[in-house]
Amino acid sequence: MDDPQVMIEEPTEPEAKRLFRLFRRITGTTFDVGLLVVGTALVSLAIVVLLDGFEVLDVGLTKSTGEMLGSGLVIAVFGAFALGVAVEGPIRALRTRTGTEIEMLLIRVGSLLLVGGILLFVGRFLEQYIEGLPSTFAIANDVLVATGVAGLTATLVLGAATLWGLRRIYADRPWLDLIELPVLYALWVIGTLIVFNLMFVD
């Protein structure tokens, strides 16, 4: 007589552990998107500084060729570093939906608050070290501050609400996870531009 089949159930993951893993993954990708925004802005600023120094553009950011080359290259290096860290980070990881829409919304809000706060803190901390340096370094730091403030304000509202709406409307679409981070990036860029103009442009 054959032995009866025994059904072996795989142990379910504890709820707290699942939520922690979800928060860690979303926070990692949110931090990478923030670094992409900072890196893109810094590289763009470096290009403008170099073009201004070579008199291709007349913006008045630099006073001499040495200042142009020095500040432009340093800003470009930091921008490229931010982009490199973002590309090599969790943003490359396979994104799978492992939470409900409400869980994703709340965790995304929390991650934006955390990442925005970190970027803002770093920007304010660096202010004391760039006094006396060329004005282009102050502009670069203002970009970092604006990115952090945007993460705490404009991007927090627009980004979290938009991503939640997309998940509600297109919950079963296979391409949803592929567009989530590009949408967040675009909204964070827009938020940074708005905050930068409000805070630092006369």
ZADRENVO-885932 format. One record per atom (N, C-alpha, C): atom name; residue number from 1; x, y, z. Coordinates in steps of 0.2 Angstrom, whole numbers, plus 5000, padded with zeros to 4 digits. Example, Ala and Ser with C-alpha at 12.3 -4.5 7.8 and 13.67 -1.06 7.14 Angstrom:
REM ZADRENVO-885932
(rec 'N' 1 (5066 4972 5039))
(rec 'CA' 1 (5062 4978 5039))
(rec 'C' 1 (5066 4984 5039))
(rec 'N' 2 (5064 4989 5035))
(rec 'CA' 2 (5068 4995 5036))
(rec 'C' 2 (5064 5000 5039))
END
This chain:
REM ZADRENVO-885932
(rec 'N' 1 (5004 4994 5000))
(rec 'CA' 1 (5000 5000 5000))
(rec 'C' 1 (5004 5006 5000))
(rec 'N' 2 (5003 5011 4995))
(rec 'CA' 2 (5007 5017 4995))
(rec 'C' 2 (5006 5021 5001))
(rec 'N' 3 (5012 5025 5003))
(rec 'CA' 3 (5011 5029 5008))
(rec 'C' 3 (5007 5035 5006))
(rec 'N' 4 (5003 5038 5010))
(rec 'CA' 4 (4999 5044 5009))
(rec 'C' 4 (5004 5050 5008))
(rec 'N' 5 (5002 5054 5003))
(rec 'CA' 5 (5006 5060 5001))
(rec 'C' 5 (5006 5065 5007))
(rec 'N' 6 (5011 5068 5009))
(rec 'CA' 6 (5012 5072 5014))
(rec 'C' 6 (5013 5079 5011))
(rec 'N' 7 (5008 5084 5013))
(rec 'CA' 7 (5009 5091 5010))
(rec 'C' 7 (5013 5095 5015))
(rec 'N' 8 (5019 5097 5012))
(rec 'CA' 8 (5024 5101 5016))
(rec 'C' 8 (5023 5109 5014))
(rec 'N' 9 (5020 5112 5019))
(rec 'CA' 9 (5019 5120 5018))
(rec 'C' 9 (5026 5123 5019))
(rec 'N' 10 (5027 5128 5015))
(rec 'CA' 10 (5033 5132 5016))
(rec 'C' 10 (5032 5137 5021))
(rec 'N' 11 (5036 5138 5026))
(rec 'CA' 11 (5035 5143 5031))
(rec 'C' 11 (5034 5150 5028))
(rec 'N' 12 (5029 5153 5031))
(rec 'CA' 12 (5028 5160 5029))
(rec 'C' 12 (5033 5165 5032))
(rec 'N' 13 (5034 5170 5028))
(rec 'CA' 13 (5039 5175 5031))
(rec 'C' 13 (5035 5180 5036))
(rec 'N' 14 (5038 5181 5042))
(rec 'CA' 14 (5035 5185 5047))
(rec 'C' 14 (5033 5192 5044))
(rec 'N' 15 (5027 5195 5046))
(rec 'CA' 15 (5025 5201 5043))
(rec 'C' 15 (5030 5207 5045))
(rec 'N' 16 (5033 5207 5051))
(rec 'CA' 16 (5038 5212 5052))
(rec 'C' 16 (5044 5212 5048))
(rec 'N' 17 (5046 5206 5047))
(rec 'CA' 17 (5052 5205 5042))
(rec 'C' 17 (5051 5207 5035))
(rec 'N' 18 (5044 5205 5033))
(rec 'CA' 18 (5043 5207 5026))
(rec 'C' 18 (5042 5214 5025))
(rec 'N' 19 (5039 5218 5030))
(rec 'CA' 19 (5039 5225 5029))
(rec 'C' 19 (5046 5228 5030))
(rec 'N' 20 (5050 5226 5034))
(rec 'CA' 20 (5057 5229 5034))
(rec 'C' 20 (5060 5228 5028))
(rec 'N' 21 (5060 5222 5025))
(rec 'CA' 21 (5063 5221 5018))
(rec 'C' 21 (5060 5225 5013))
(rec 'N' 22 (5054 5226 5013))
(rec 'CA' 22 (5051 5231 5008))
(rec 'C' 22 (5053 5238 5009))
(rec 'N' 23 (5053 5240 5016))
(rec 'CA' 23 (5056 5247 5017))
(rec 'C' 23 (5063 5248 5015))
(rec 'N' 24 (5067 5243 5016))
(rec 'CA' 24 (5074 5243 5015))
(rec 'C' 24 (5075 5244 5007))
(rec 'N' 25 (5071 5240 5003))
(rec 'CA' 25 (5072 5240 4996))
(rec 'C' 25 (5069 5247 4993))
(rec 'N' 26 (5063 5249 4996))
(rec 'CA' 26 (5061 5255 4993))
(rec 'C' 26 (5065 5261 4995))
(rec 'N' 27 (5068 5261 5001))
(rec 'CA' 27 (5072 5267 5003))
(rec 'C' 27 (5079 5267 4999))
(rec 'N' 28 (5081 5261 4998))
(rec 'CA' 28 (5087 5260 4994))
(rec 'C' 28 (5086 5263 4987))
(rec 'N' 29 (5080 5262 4984))
(rec 'CA' 29 (5079 5264 4977))
(rec 'C' 29 (5078 5272 4977))
(rec 'N' 30 (5074 5274 4983))
(rec 'CA' 30 (5073 5281 4983))
(rec 'C' 30 (5079 5285 4984))
(rec 'N' 31 (5084 5283 4988))
(rec 'CA' 31 (5090 5286 4989))
(rec 'C' 31 (5094 5286 4982))
(rec 'N' 32 (5094 5281 4978))
(rec 'CA' 32 (5097 5281 4972))
(rec 'C' 32 (5094 5286 4967))
(rec 'N' 33 (5087 5287 4967))
(rec 'CA' 33 (5084 5292 4963))
(rec 'C' 33 (5086 5299 4965))
(rec 'N' 34 (5087 5300 4972))
(rec 'CA' 34 (5089 5306 4974))
(rec 'C' 34 (5096 5308 4972))
(rec 'N' 35 (5100 5303 4972))
(rec 'CA' 35 (5107 5304 4970))
(rec 'C' 35 (5107 5305 4962))
(rec 'N' 36 (5103 5302 4959))
(rec 'CA' 36 (5102 5303 4951))
(rec 'C' 36 (5101 5311 4950))
(rec 'N' 37 (5096 5313 4954))
(rec 'CA' 37 (5094 5320 4953))
(rec 'C' 37 (5100 5325 4955))
(rec 'N' 38 (5103 5323 4960))
(rec 'CA' 38 (5109 5328 4962))
(rec 'C' 38 (5115 5327 4957))
(rec 'N' 39 (5116 5321 4955))
(rec 'CA' 39 (5121 5320 4950))
(rec 'C' 39 (5120 5323 4944))
(rec 'N' 40 (5114 5323 4941))
(rec 'CA' 40 (5112 5326 4935))
(rec 'C' 40 (5113 5333 4935))
(rec 'N' 41 (5110 5336 4941))
(rec 'CA' 41 (5111 5343 4942))
(rec 'C' 41 (5118 5346 4942))
(rec 'N' 42 (5122 5342 4946))
(rec 'CA' 42 (5129 5344 4947))
(rec 'C' 42 (5133 5344 4940))
(rec 'N' 43 (5132 5338 4936))
(rec 'CA' 43 (5135 5338 4930))
(rec 'C' 43 (5133 5343 4925))
(rec 'N' 44 (5127 5345 4925))
(rec 'CA' 44 (5124 5350 4921))
(rec 'C' 44 (5127 5357 4923))
(rec 'N' 45 (5127 5358 4930))
(rec 'CA' 45 (5131 5364 4932))
(rec 'C' 45 (5138 5365 4930))
(rec 'N' 46 (5141 5359 4930))
(rec 'CA' 46 (5148 5359 4928))
(rec 'C' 46 (5149 5361 4921))
(rec 'N' 47 (5145 5358 4917))
(rec 'CA' 47 (5145 5360 4910))
(rec 'C' 47 (5144 5367 4909))
(rec 'N' 48 (5139 5370 4912))
(rec 'CA' 48 (5137 5377 4911))
(rec 'C' 48 (5143 5381 4914))
(rec 'N' 49 (5147 5379 4919))
(rec 'CA' 49 (5152 5383 4922))
(rec 'C' 49 (5158 5383 4916))
(rec 'N' 50 (5159 5377 4913))
(rec 'CA' 50 (5165 5377 4908))
(rec 'C' 50 (5163 5381 4902))
(rec 'N' 51 (5157 5380 4900))
(rec 'CA' 51 (5155 5384 4894))
(rec 'C' 51 (5155 5392 4896))
(rec 'N' 52 (5153 5394 4902))
(rec 'CA' 52 (5154 5401 4904))
(rec 'C' 52 (5161 5403 4904))
(rec 'N' 53 (5166 5399 4906))
(rec 'CA' 53 (5173 5400 4907))
(rec 'C' 53 (5176 5401 4900))
(rec 'N' 54 (5174 5397 4895))
(rec 'CA' 54 (5176 5397 4888))
(rec 'C' 54 (5172 5402 4884))
(rec 'N' 55 (5168 5406 4887))
(rec 'CA' 55 (5164 5412 4884))
(rec 'C' 55 (5159 5409 4879))
(rec 'N' 56 (5157 5403 4879))
(rec 'CA' 56 (5152 5400 4875))
(rec 'C' 56 (5145 5403 4877))
(rec 'N' 57 (5145 5403 4884))
(rec 'CA' 57 (5139 5406 4887))
(rec 'C' 57 (5141 5412 4891))
(rec 'N' 58 (5137 5417 4892))
(rec 'CA' 58 (5138 5423 4896))
(rec 'C' 58 (5134 5423 4902))
(rec 'N' 59 (5136 5419 4907))
(rec 'CA' 59 (5132 5418 4913))
(rec 'C' 59 (5135 5422 4919))
(rec 'N' 60 (5141 5423 4919))
(rec 'CA' 60 (5145 5426 4924))
(rec 'C' 60 (5146 5422 4931))
(rec 'N' 61 (5147 5416 4930))
(rec 'CA' 61 (5148 5411 4936))
(rec 'C' 61 (5155 5412 4938))
(rec 'N' 62 (5160 5413 4934))
(rec 'CA' 62 (5167 5412 4935))
(rec 'C' 62 (5170 5419 4934))
(rec 'N' 63 (5176 5420 4937))
(rec 'CA' 63 (5180 5426 4936))
(rec 'C' 63 (5186 5425 4932))
(rec 'N' 64 (5189 5419 4932))
(rec 'CA' 64 (5195 5418 4929))
(rec 'C' 64 (5195 5411 4926))
(rec 'N' 65 (5200 5409 4921))
(rec 'CA' 65 (5200 5403 4918))
(rec 'C' 65 (5202 5397 4924))
(rec 'N' 66 (5206 5399 4928))
(rec 'CA' 66 (5208 5394 4933))
(rec 'C' 66 (5202 5392 4938))
(rec 'N' 67 (5199 5397 4940))
(rec 'CA' 67 (5193 5396 4944))
(rec 'C' 67 (5188 5392 4940))
(rec 'N' 68 (5187 5393 4934))
(rec 'CA' 68 (5182 5390 4929))
(rec 'C' 68 (5184 5382 4929))
(rec 'N' 69 (5191 5381 4927))
(rec 'CA' 69 (5193 5374 4927))
(rec 'C' 69 (5192 5370 4933))
(rec 'N' 70 (5195 5374 4939))
(rec 'CA' 70 (5195 5370 4945))
(rec 'C' 70 (5188 5369 4948))
(rec 'N' 71 (5184 5374 4948))
(rec 'CA' 71 (5177 5372 4951))
(rec 'C' 71 (5173 5368 4946))
(rec 'N' 72 (5174 5369 4940))
(rec 'CA' 72 (5170 5365 4935))
(rec 'C' 72 (5172 5358 4935))
(rec 'N' 73 (5178 5356 4936))
(rec 'CA' 73 (5180 5349 4936))
(rec 'C' 73 (5178 5346 4943))
(rec 'N' 74 (5179 5349 4948))
(rec 'CA' 74 (5177 5347 4955))
(rec 'C' 74 (5170 5345 4955))
(rec 'N' 75 (5166 5350 4953))
(rec 'CA' 75 (5158 5349 4953))
(rec 'C' 75 (5157 5343 4948))
(rec 'N' 76 (5160 5342 4942))
(rec 'CA' 76 (5159 5337 4938))
(rec 'C' 76 (5160 5330 4941))
(rec 'N' 77 (5166 5330 4945))
(rec 'CA' 77 (5168 5324 4948))
(rec 'C' 77 (5163 5322 4953))
(rec 'N' 78 (5161 5326 4957))
(rec 'CA' 78 (5156 5324 4962))
(rec 'C' 78 (5149 5322 4959))
(rec 'N' 79 (5147 5326 4954))
(rec 'CA' 79 (5141 5324 4950))
(rec 'C' 79 (5142 5317 4947))
(rec 'N' 80 (5147 5315 4944))
(rec 'CA' 80 (5148 5309 4941))
(rec 'C' 80 (5149 5303 4947))
(rec 'N' 81 (5151 5305 4953))
(rec 'CA' 81 (5152 5300 4958))
(rec 'C' 81 (5145 5299 4961))
(rec 'N' 82 (5140 5304 4961))
(rec 'CA' 82 (5133 5303 4963))
(rec 'C' 82 (5130 5298 4958))
(rec 'N' 83 (5131 5300 4952))
(rec 'CA' 83 (5128 5295 4947))
(rec 'C' 83 (5130 5288 4947))
(rec 'N' 84 (5137 5288 4948))
(rec 'CA' 84 (5139 5281 4948))
(rec 'C' 84 (5137 5277 4954))
(rec 'N' 85 (5136 5280 4960))
(rec 'CA' 85 (5134 5277 4966))
(rec 'C' 85 (5126 5275 4965))
(rec 'N' 86 (5123 5279 4962))
(rec 'CA' 86 (5115 5278 4960))
(rec 'C' 86 (5115 5272 4956))
(rec 'N' 87 (5119 5272 4950))
(rec 'CA' 87 (5118 5266 4945))
(rec 'C' 87 (5120 5260 4948))
(rec 'N' 88 (5125 5259 4953))
(rec 'CA' 88 (5127 5253 4955))
(rec 'C' 88 (5123 5251 4961))
(rec 'N' 89 (5119 5255 4964))
(rec 'CA' 89 (5115 5253 4970))
(rec 'C' 89 (5109 5249 4968))
(rec 'N' 90 (5104 5249 4973))
(rec 'CA' 90 (5098 5245 4973))
(rec 'C' 90 (5094 5247 4967))
(rec 'N' 91 (5095 5252 4964))
(rec 'CA' 91 (5091 5254 4958))
(rec 'C' 91 (5091 5249 4952))
(rec 'N' 92 (5097 5246 4952))
(rec 'CA' 92 (5097 5241 4947))
(rec 'C' 92 (5094 5234 4949))
(rec 'N' 93 (5092 5233 4955))
(rec 'CA' 93 (5089 5227 4957))
(rec 'C' 93 (5083 5226 4954))
(rec 'N' 94 (5081 5219 4954))
(rec 'CA' 94 (5074 5218 4951))
(rec 'C' 94 (5069 5220 4956))
(rec 'N' 95 (5064 5224 4953))
(rec 'CA' 95 (5059 5226 4957))
(rec 'C' 95 (5053 5222 4956))
(rec 'N' 96 (5050 5220 4962))
(rec 'CA' 96 (5044 5215 4962))
(rec 'C' 96 (5039 5219 4967))
(rec 'N' 97 (5033 5218 4966))
(rec 'CA' 97 (5028 5221 4970))
(rec 'C' 97 (5027 5216 4976))
(rec 'N' 98 (5029 5217 4981))
(rec 'CA' 98 (5028 5213 4987))
(rec 'C' 98 (5024 5216 4993))
(rec 'N' 99 (5020 5221 4991))
(rec 'CA' 99 (5016 5225 4996))
(rec 'C' 99 (5009 5227 4993))
(rec 'N' 100 (5005 5229 4997))
(rec 'CA' 100 (4999 5232 4995))
(rec 'C' 100 (5000 5239 4993))
(rec 'N' 101 (4995 5242 4989))
(rec 'CA' 101 (4995 5249 4987))
(rec 'C' 101 (4997 5254 4993))
(rec 'N' 102 (4993 5253 4999))
(rec 'CA' 102 (4994 5257 5005))
(rec 'C' 102 (5000 5256 5008))
(rec 'N' 103 (5003 5250 5008))
(rec 'CA' 103 (5010 5249 5011))
(rec 'C' 103 (5015 5252 5007))
(rec 'N' 104 (5014 5252 5000))
(rec 'CA' 104 (5019 5255 4996))
(rec 'C' 104 (5019 5263 4997))
(rec 'N' 105 (5013 5265 4997))
(rec 'CA' 105 (5012 5273 4998))
(rec 'C' 105 (5015 5275 5005))
(rec 'N' 106 (5014 5272 5010))
(rec 'CA' 106 (5016 5274 5017))
(rec 'C' 106 (5024 5273 5017))
(rec 'N' 107 (5026 5268 5014))
(rec 'CA' 107 (5034 5266 5014))
(rec 'C' 107 (5037 5271 5010))
(rec 'N' 108 (5034 5273 5004))
(rec 'CA' 108 (5037 5278 4999))
(rec 'C' 108 (5038 5285 5003))
(rec 'N' 109 (5032 5287 5006))
(rec 'CA' 109 (5032 5293 5010))
(rec 'C' 109 (5038 5293 5015))
(rec 'N' 110 (5038 5288 5019))
(rec 'CA' 110 (5043 5287 5024))
(rec 'C' 110 (5050 5287 5021))
(rec 'N' 111 (5051 5284 5015))
(rec 'CA' 111 (5058 5284 5012))
(rec 'C' 111 (5060 5291 5009))
(rec 'N' 112 (5055 5295 5007))
(rec 'CA' 112 (5056 5301 5004))
(rec 'C' 112 (5058 5306 5010))
(rec 'N' 113 (5054 5305 5016))
(rec 'CA' 113 (5056 5309 5021))
(rec 'C' 113 (5063 5308 5024))
(rec 'N' 114 (5065 5302 5024))
(rec 'CA' 114 (5072 5300 5026))
(rec 'C' 114 (5077 5302 5022))
(rec 'N' 115 (5076 5301 5015))
(rec 'CA' 115 (5081 5303 5010))
(rec 'C' 115 (5082 5310 5010))
(rec 'N' 116 (5076 5314 5009))
(rec 'CA' 116 (5076 5321 5009))
(rec 'C' 116 (5079 5324 5015))
(rec 'N' 117 (5078 5321 5021))
(rec 'CA' 117 (5081 5324 5027))
(rec 'C' 117 (5089 5323 5027))
(rec 'N' 118 (5091 5317 5024))
(rec 'CA' 118 (5098 5316 5024))
(rec 'C' 118 (5102 5321 5019))
(rec 'N' 119 (5099 5322 5013))
(rec 'CA' 119 (5102 5326 5009))
(rec 'C' 119 (5102 5334 5011))
(rec 'N' 120 (5096 5336 5014))
(rec 'CA' 120 (5096 5342 5017))
(rec 'C' 120 (5101 5343 5023))
(rec 'N' 121 (5102 5338 5027))
(rec 'CA' 121 (5107 5339 5032))
(rec 'C' 121 (5114 5339 5030))
(rec 'N' 122 (5115 5335 5025))
(rec 'CA' 122 (5122 5335 5022))
(rec 'C' 122 (5123 5342 5019))
(rec 'N' 123 (5118 5345 5015))
(rec 'CA' 123 (5119 5351 5012))
(rec 'C' 123 (5120 5357 5017))
(rec 'N' 124 (5117 5357 5022))
(rec 'CA' 124 (5117 5362 5028))
(rec 'C' 124 (5124 5361 5031))
(rec 'N' 125 (5126 5355 5032))
(rec 'CA' 125 (5133 5353 5035))
(rec 'C' 125 (5138 5356 5031))
(rec 'N' 126 (5138 5355 5025))
(rec 'CA' 126 (5143 5358 5020))
(rec 'C' 126 (5144 5365 5019))
(rec 'N' 127 (5139 5369 5021))
(rec 'CA' 127 (5139 5376 5020))
(rec 'C' 127 (5145 5379 5024))
(rec 'N' 128 (5146 5377 5030))
(rec 'CA' 128 (5152 5380 5034))
(rec 'C' 128 (5159 5379 5030))
(rec 'N' 129 (5159 5374 5026))
(rec 'CA' 129 (5166 5372 5023))
(rec 'C' 129 (5167 5376 5016))
(rec 'N' 130 (5162 5379 5013))
(rec 'CA' 130 (5162 5381 5006))
(rec 'C' 130 (5163 5389 5007))
(rec 'N' 131 (5162 5392 5013))
(rec 'CA' 131 (5163 5399 5013))
(rec 'C' 131 (5170 5401 5011))
(rec 'N' 132 (5171 5406 5007))
(rec 'CA' 132 (5177 5408 5004))
(rec 'C' 132 (5179 5405 4998))
(rec 'N' 133 (5175 5400 4996))
(rec 'CA' 133 (5177 5396 4989))
(rec 'C' 133 (5173 5400 4984))
(rec 'N' 134 (5175 5398 4978))
(rec 'CA' 134 (5171 5401 4972))
(rec 'C' 134 (5163 5400 4973))
(rec 'N' 135 (5160 5405 4970))
(rec 'CA' 135 (5152 5405 4971))
(rec 'C' 135 (5149 5399 4968))
(rec 'N' 136 (5153 5396 4963))
(rec 'CA' 136 (5150 5390 4960))
(rec 'C' 136 (5149 5384 4965))
(rec 'N' 137 (5153 5383 4970))
(rec 'CA' 137 (5153 5378 4975))
(rec 'C' 137 (5147 5379 4979))
(rec 'N' 138 (5145 5386 4980))
(rec 'CA' 138 (5139 5387 4984))
(rec 'C' 138 (5133 5386 4980))
(rec 'N' 139 (5133 5387 4974))
(rec 'CA' 139 (5127 5385 4969))
(rec 'C' 139 (5126 5377 4969))
(rec 'N' 140 (5132 5374 4969))
(rec 'CA' 140 (5132 5366 4969))
(rec 'C' 140 (5129 5364 4976))
(rec 'N' 141 (5131 5367 4981))
(rec 'CA' 141 (5128 5365 4988))
(rec 'C' 141 (5120 5367 4988))
(rec 'N' 142 (5119 5373 4985))
(rec 'CA' 142 (5112 5375 4985))
(rec 'C' 142 (5107 5369 4981))
(rec 'N' 143 (5110 5366 4976))
(rec 'CA' 143 (5107 5361 4973))
(rec 'C' 143 (5105 5355 4977))
(rec 'N' 144 (5110 5353 4981))
(rec 'CA' 144 (5110 5348 4986))
(rec 'C' 144 (5104 5349 4991))
(rec 'N' 145 (5104 5356 4994))
(rec 'CA' 145 (5099 5358 4998))
(rec 'C' 145 (5092 5357 4995))
(rec 'N' 146 (5092 5360 4989))
(rec 'CA' 146 (5085 5360 4986))
(rec 'C' 146 (5083 5353 4984))
(rec 'N' 147 (5087 5349 4983))
(rec 'CA' 147 (5085 5342 4982))
(rec 'C' 147 (5082 5339 4988))
(rec 'N' 148 (5086 5340 4994))
(rec 'CA' 148 (5083 5338 5000))
(rec 'C' 148 (5076 5341 5002))
(rec 'N' 149 (5076 5347 5001))
(rec 'CA' 149 (5069 5351 5003))
(rec 'C' 149 (5064 5348 4998))
(rec 'N' 150 (5065 5347 4992))
(rec 'CA' 150 (5060 5344 4987))
(rec 'C' 150 (5058 5337 4989))
(rec 'N' 151 (5063 5333 4992))
(rec 'CA' 151 (5061 5327 4994))
(rec 'C' 151 (5056 5327 5000))
(rec 'N' 152 (5057 5332 5004))
(rec 'CA' 152 (5052 5333 5010))
(rec 'C' 152 (5046 5337 5009))
(rec 'N' 153 (5045 5340 5003))
(rec 'CA' 153 (5039 5344 5001))
(rec 'C' 153 (5036 5342 4995))
(rec 'N' 154 (5038 5345 4989))
(rec 'CA' 154 (5035 5344 4983))
(rec 'C' 154 (5035 5337 4980))
(rec 'N' 155 (5041 5334 4980))
(rec 'CA' 155 (5041 5327 4978))
(rec 'C' 155 (5038 5322 4983))
(rec 'N' 156 (5038 5324 4989))
(rec 'CA' 156 (5034 5320 4994))
(rec 'C' 156 (5027 5320 4992))
(rec 'N' 157 (5024 5325 4990))
(rec 'CA' 157 (5017 5326 4989))
(rec 'C' 157 (5015 5323 4982))
(rec 'N' 158 (5019 5326 4977))
(rec 'CA' 158 (5018 5324 4970))
(rec 'C' 158 (5020 5317 4968))
(rec 'N' 159 (5026 5315 4971))
(rec 'CA' 159 (5029 5308 4969))
(rec 'C' 159 (5025 5303 4972))
(rec 'N' 160 (5024 5303 4979))
(rec 'CA' 160 (5020 5298 4982))
(rec 'C' 160 (5013 5297 4980))
(rec 'N' 161 (5010 5303 4979))
(rec 'CA' 161 (5003 5303 4976))
(rec 'C' 161 (5002 5300 4969))
(rec 'N' 162 (5007 5302 4965))
(rec 'CA' 162 (5007 5300 4958))
(rec 'C' 162 (5008 5292 4957))
(rec 'N' 163 (5013 5290 4961))
(rec 'CA' 163 (5015 5283 4961))
(rec 'C' 163 (5009 5278 4964))
(rec 'N' 164 (5006 5281 4969))
(rec 'CA' 164 (5000 5277 4972))
(rec 'C' 164 (4995 5277 4967))
(rec 'N' 165 (4993 5283 4963))
(rec 'CA' 165 (4988 5283 4958))
(rec 'C' 165 (4990 5278 4952))
(rec 'N' 166 (4996 5278 4950))
(rec 'CA' 166 (4998 5273 4945))
(rec 'C' 166 (4997 5266 4947))
(rec 'N' 167 (4998 5264 4953))
(rec 'CA' 167 (4997 5257 4956))
(rec 'C' 167 (4990 5256 4956))
(rec 'N' 168 (4986 5261 4958))
(rec 'CA' 168 (4979 5259 4959))
(rec 'C' 168 (4976 5258 4952))
(rec 'N' 169 (4978 5262 4947))
(rec 'CA' 169 (4975 5262 4940))
(rec 'C' 169 (4978 5256 4936))
(rec 'N' 170 (4984 5255 4936))
(rec 'CA' 170 (4988 5250 4932))
(rec 'C' 170 (4991 5244 4936))
(rec 'N' 171 (4987 5242 4941))
(rec 'CA' 171 (4990 5237 4946))
(rec 'C' 171 (4992 5231 4943))
(rec 'N' 172 (4989 5229 4937))
(rec 'CA' 172 (4990 5222 4934))
(rec 'C' 172 (4995 5223 4928))
(rec 'N' 173 (4997 5229 4926))
(rec 'CA' 173 (5001 5229 4921))
(rec 'C' 173 (5009 5227 4922))
(rec 'N' 174 (5012 5223 4918))
(rec 'CA' 174 (5018 5221 4919))
(rec 'C' 174 (5024 5226 4919))
(rec 'N' 175 (5022 5232 4915))
(rec 'CA' 175 (5027 5237 4915))
(rec 'C' 175 (5027 5242 4920))
(rec 'N' 176 (5023 5241 4925))
(rec 'CA' 176 (5022 5246 4931))
(rec 'C' 176 (5028 5247 4934))
(rec 'N' 177 (5032 5242 4936))
(rec 'CA' 177 (5038 5243 4940))
(rec 'C' 177 (5043 5246 4936))
(rec 'N' 178 (5043 5245 4929))
(rec 'CA' 178 (5048 5248 4925))
(rec 'C' 178 (5048 5256 4925))
(rec 'N' 179 (5042 5259 4925))
(rec 'CA' 179 (5041 5266 4925))
(rec 'C' 179 (5041 5269 4931))
(rec 'N' 180 (5040 5266 4937))
(rec 'CA' 180 (5039 5269 4943))
(rec 'C' 180 (5045 5273 4945))
(rec 'N' 181 (5051 5271 4945))
(rec 'CA' 181 (5057 5275 4946))
(rec 'C' 181 (5058 5281 4941))
(rec 'N' 182 (5058 5280 4935))
(rec 'CA' 182 (5058 5286 4930))
(rec 'C' 182 (5053 5291 4932))
(rec 'N' 183 (5047 5289 4934))
(rec 'CA' 183 (5042 5294 4935))
(rec 'C' 183 (5044 5298 4942))
(rec 'N' 184 (5046 5294 4947))
(rec 'CA' 184 (5049 5297 4953))
(rec 'C' 184 (5055 5302 4951))
(rec 'N' 185 (5059 5300 4947))
(rec 'CA' 185 (5065 5304 4945))
(rec 'C' 185 (5062 5311 4942))
(rec 'N' 186 (5058 5310 4937))
(rec 'CA' 186 (5055 5316 4934))
(rec 'C' 186 (5052 5321 4938))
(rec 'N' 187 (5048 5318 4943))
(rec 'CA' 187 (5044 5323 4948))
(rec 'C' 187 (5049 5326 4953))
(rec 'N' 188 (5055 5322 4955))
(rec 'CA' 188 (5060 5325 4959))
(rec 'C' 188 (5064 5330 4956))
(rec 'N' 189 (5065 5330 4949))
(rec 'CA' 189 (5068 5335 4946))
(rec 'C' 189 (5064 5341 4946))
(rec 'N' 190 (5058 5340 4944))
(rec 'CA' 190 (5053 5346 4944))
(rec 'C' 190 (5053 5349 4951))
(rec 'N' 191 (5052 5345 4956))
(rec 'CA' 191 (5052 5348 4963))
(rec 'C' 191 (5058 5352 4965))
(rec 'N' 192 (5064 5349 4963))
(rec 'CA' 192 (5070 5352 4964))
(rec 'C' 192 (5071 5359 4961))
(rec 'N' 193 (5068 5359 4954))
(rec 'CA' 193 (5068 5366 4951))
(rec 'C' 193 (5064 5371 4954))
(rec 'N' 194 (5058 5369 4956))
(rec 'CA' 194 (5053 5373 4960))
(rec 'C' 194 (5056 5376 4966))
(rec 'N' 195 (5059 5371 4970))
(rec 'CA' 195 (5062 5373 4977))
(rec 'C' 195 (5068 5378 4976))
(rec 'N' 196 (5072 5376 4971))
(rec 'CA' 196 (5078 5380 4970))
(rec 'C' 196 (5076 5387 4968))
(rec 'N' 197 (5072 5388 4964))
(rec 'CA' 197 (5070 5394 4962))
(rec 'C' 197 (5066 5398 4967))
(rec 'N' 198 (5063 5395 4971))
(rec 'CA' 198 (5059 5398 4977))
(rec 'C' 198 (5064 5400 4982))
(rec 'N' 199 (5069 5396 4984))
(rec 'CA' 199 (5074 5397 4989))
(rec 'C' 199 (5080 5401 4987))
(rec 'N' 200 (5083 5401 4981))
(rec 'CA' 200 (5089 5403 4980))
(rec 'C' 200 (5089 5408 4974))
(rec 'N' 201 (5084 5409 4970))
(rec 'CA' 201 (5084 5414 4964))
(rec 'C' 201 (5080 5420 4966))
(rec 'N' 202 (5083 5426 4965))
(rec 'CA' 202 (5080 5432 4967))
(rec 'C' 202 (5074 5433 4963))
END
